[in-house]
Amino acid sequence: QLQLVESGGGLVQPGGSLRLSCAASGFTLDYYAIGWFRQAPGKEREGVSCISSTGGSTNYADSVKGRFTISRDNAKNTVYLQMNSLKPEDTAVYYCAASQVYGSACFWPGLYDYWGQGTQVTVSS
């Protein structure tokens, strides 16, 4: 069974940090671009960051540039999202997704073949 599983979410104070992980089972991530998305209550799902299959290219939403870093370890079949300087507006369910295509449209959810179940991130004092 092909699965993506996110972990690392939780409750953190404003200014704090979290590292999300996206682990694949049943397939190798080597040939897949990975995107991180988030969805807050009452809002549409939005792209946060994406990374090419080799890790050589990354992209970030303006709202997280300079605060979030996406990376991957293909040997561990895992992609990470390091989130620093967290703000209350970062509160959302975070999802990772895998696509065989990478490009300027990497924030389009329709590009992705596989999705994880999501992990909750809450930024609050």
Stockholm file with secondary structure:
# STOCKHOLM 1.0

chainA/1-125         QLQLVESGGGLVQPGGSLRLSCAASGFTLDYYAIGWFRQAPGKEREGVSCISSTGGSTNYADSVKGRFTISRDNAKNTVYLQMNSLKPEDTAVYYCAASQVYGSACFWPGLYDYWGQGTQVTVSS
#=GR chainA/1-125 SS CCEEEEECCEEECTTCCEEEEEEEESSCGGGCEEEEEEECTTSCCEEEEEECTTSSCEEECTTTTTTEEEEEEGGGTEEEEEECSCCGGGCEEEEEEEESCCSTTTTCGGGCSEECCCEEEEECC
#=GC SS_cons         CCEEEEECCEEECTTCCEEEEEEEESSCGGGCEEEEEEECTTSCCEEEEEECTTSSCEEECTTTTTTEEEEEEGGGTEEEEEECSCCGGGCEEEEEEEESCCSTTTTCGGGCSEECCCEEEEECC
//
